[in-house]
Amino acid sequence: MVSGCPSAPAAADPYILAYEAATFLLRDRKINAPPDSTVFVTAYNANLPPWRDDAASTFTLLQNNGINLHFISNSSTDTIQGRLKQLKGVANIPVNGGAAKYGRER
């Protein structure tokens, strides 16, 4: 935790850490405003989490055995689709991004 009441460990995710750090700096400078939301995009793009070494082979094995995969993410659909394209041999996996847990992107 850097800025106040934690929702998760500050270093658990670049979005959380960027928000916590920005909130702390604003409060420290006596600025009563929320952090600029672009800080999250910058933090995420600079710290993309690596795929596990077995991600492509696991997804491919599941797909080859008739298992339908689907990604749901807080990240944008375009971001996740781009990340999935990095995995060689993995067929198209549907994605709901922007925390769209029920079929539509916010």
Order of alpha helices (4+ residues) and beta strands (2+ residues): alpha-alpha-alpha-beta-alpha-beta
